[in-house]
Amino acid sequence: MTEKKYILPMIPLRGLTIFPYMVLHFDIGREKSIRALEEAFMKNQLIFVTTQKEAEIEDPSIDDVYKVGTITKVKQMLKLPGELIRVLVEGISRAEIQQVTRDDEFFEVEVIEKEEQKEIEKTPELEALMRSVISAFEEYVNMTSRLPIDSLYSVISIEEPGRLADMIAAHISLNTNQSQQLLECFDVNKRLETLLGFLMKELEILNIEREINAKVRSQIDKLQKEYYLREQLKAIKAELGETDEIDQEIEEYEKKINEKDLPEEVRKKAKEELKRLSKMAPGSAEASVVRTYLDWILDLPWNYETEDILDLKRAQKILDEDHYGLKKVKERIIEFLAVRSFYNKIKSPILCLVGPPGVGKTSLGRSIARAMNRKFVRLSLGGVRDEAEIRGHRRTYVGAIPGGIINSIKIAGSKNPVFLLDEIDKMSSDFRGDPASAMLEVLDPEQNSTFRDHYLDLPFDLSKVLFITTANTVDTIPAPLLDRMEVIYVSGYTEEEKLHIAKDYLIPKILKEHGVPDNKIIIQESAIYGIISEYTREAGVRGLEKNLSQIVRKAIKKIVEENAQVVKVGKRNLQSYLGKPIYRPDKANQKDEVGIVFGLAWTRVGGEILTVEASIMPGSGKLNLTGQLGDVMKESAQAGFSYIRANAEKLNIDKDFYKNIDIHIHVPEGAIPKDGPSAGITMVTAMVSALKKVPVRKDVAMTGEITLTGKVLPIGGVKEKVLAAHRAGIGKVILPQENKRDLDEIPQSVKRKLEFKFVEKIDEVLDFALVKEGFYEN
């Protein structure tokens, strides 16, 4: 083998190896490669080509290409659209890179040509290798249809061993590593041995392919035969006038299964059940069960989902049209849509709307569905005791059906509806199971992508569903279930908010439902305020809507009977439509009184004013508590009483007062149960006022928990309690210092009318609430 040195431009190839004596065309588009080609074409038309080690590299360095390549001669260049050049080259000889002489605009390298000897002594070993290679190549050509027979004749006539090996290597299927391995074999004997090994391996693969094709063909022939026989049987039955309803039914099911977009596991299960059905008697009970099961599988939207409309302004407009207020909920939905438009693979959140009845929690779900362009379904969980109502019954039971989740998805017709789970706090459990535990999988974004209903026993993806749950309180929701949900508290409405809701939403809706023109019945603001204060006592607007409906019905009666043109309803004639007021508005005391203090309480229907009365009488130091108080409230009274005894001297009270005085604490409206620690400071203030005979300010209301050391601890329900104080005409509200952050939730219109006093110790409460100041001893 002779060696010559050349300095040539270089082109790195991706996934392609060129052998000597090989004529091949390929396309180039990289700027460096095009400049190298132009350089070669301008000189002696010689160019060095080598293969990249990694085809994915767009701009390879000299370390990214193999050192051994091929010196080729450029035969032809053709410019293609898209700045591509198709070039035709002929391989001349092997060469190896010695050094890079240029790598700026294009690669230029110094290579040593590995030119083979023209005449090589053909030893018996070499002759045997050549014959084996030619024989294996003949078998390869006969087994594959990719090569024309002419290729065989043109190759086997070559007598030079090295050229023979290169030509055969150019015609067979080899990967980049195998081709490079052959290119780097400078020794002819080794090259032939390596090529023979590759050929034998390729022949083995072709034999396996032939066996696989034969098996597949035989299976297809068997299926075709069965199909032909079935068609003949059908034709015979049709000729005889016999109809096979079961066959027709099987065909229909099979057609539906093939046409329906089903996951692979579901399709396989459906075909298994269909095969079972085909072997059953048409009228058997088991056949009916299988038919029902197949109908459920085919009716479910396994892969169908509606497309979200992610227009934030449109969504905000729809939410504002349907509901007044509810700022936090609306913000959360708009945030979800914004994130969804930014990244559409985000998992849907599980929202839990907690608040008193009638504030719009349930109707909000329908508005969210409309804003997002999704289907809407609702499942009421109130009173659900059986786990099977969530997960379904197994098919072993007579009359088994899927649970409420899958049934609702079927009704929705898409796999991504807005799914409202109403009254989730009112589920309970008994011997039939715990439905709340069954909900753990449904309401977990990490698990519900493979939710399994007991009836279907197939995984259904619930991760695209936007679950919204509603509750009046979180106290009865199990902690693991509550942990899976994002709780949003929906507070009650202020009088101003109720007025807006009545004018803008309720009255137009009621008039439309009753078919009344807008200008036929006029309900004035004074009438609405009267209904709110004297006929309803609620956080929501459900009672307000009922009263407004009653007014409209009676007004229609008046129009029909008296032929009235317009009916106006105001504060003055409100009683003629609704009767006598049901409630008297809570009002503050007309004067400062001893032992009477206003507390603030939270209930499930909103905030309330709680009057606490304390009276002293001769006795032996007993503390009497009346008004149907709960254990926690009684303990608060005991703690407050102990604080007063421990600090009697500081409060300027006889330290032995408990020996000859009884204290009676009463909370009016004794038919209503009351509990909780937040009346602690109220009861202490009432007792101190009674003991010292110092009046309490008439315009002060308070709430806070008391400790034995006189600290005032934070409480909940601040917004509802402050709204109750506002309704009662209270001017000053005492709150624990740590509840100062809760003022953000209170409307500005309410905050402007109230004075807030934030306290940390009971001393501050007494200083502020009692009329006579400076009663402490210095």
Secondary structure, 3 states (H helix, E strand, C coil): CEEEEEEEEEEEECCCCCCCCCEEEEEECCHHHHHHHHHHHHCCCEEEEEEECCCCCCCCCHHHECCEEEEEEEEEEEEECCCEEEEEEEEEEEEEEEEEEECCCCEEEEEEEEECCCCCCCCHHHHHHHHHHHHHHHHHHHHCCCCCHHHHHHHHCCCCHHHHHHHHHHHCCCCHHHHHHHHCCCCHHHHHHHHHHHHHHHHHHHHHHHHHHHHHHHHHHHHHHHHHHHHHHHHHHHHHCCCCHHHHHHHHHHHHHHHCCCCHHHHHHHHHHHHHHHCCCCCCHHHHHHHHHHHHHHHCCCCCCCCCCCCHHHHHHHHHHHCCCCHHHHHHHHHHHHHHHHCCCCCCCEEEEECCCCCCHHHHHHHHHHHHCCCEEEEECCCCCCCHHHHCCCCCCCCCCCCHHHHHHHHHCCCCCEEEEECHHHCCCECCECHHHHHHHHCCCCCHHHEECCCCCCEECCCCCEEEEEECCCCCCCHHHHHCCEEEECCCCCHHHHHHHHHHHHHHHHHHHCCCCCCCEEECHHHHHHHHHHCCCCCCCHHHHHHHHHHHHHHHHHHHHHCCCCEEECCCCCHHHHCCCCCCCCCCCCCCEECEEEEEEEECCEEEEEEEEEEEEECCCCEEEECCECHHHHHHHHHHHHHHHHCCCCCCCCCCHHHHEEEEEECCCCCCCECCCCCHHHHHHHHHHHHHCCEECCCEEECCEECCCCEEECCCCHHHHHHHHHHCCCCEEEEEHHHHHHHHHCCHHHHCCCEEEEECEHHHHHHHHECCCCCCCC
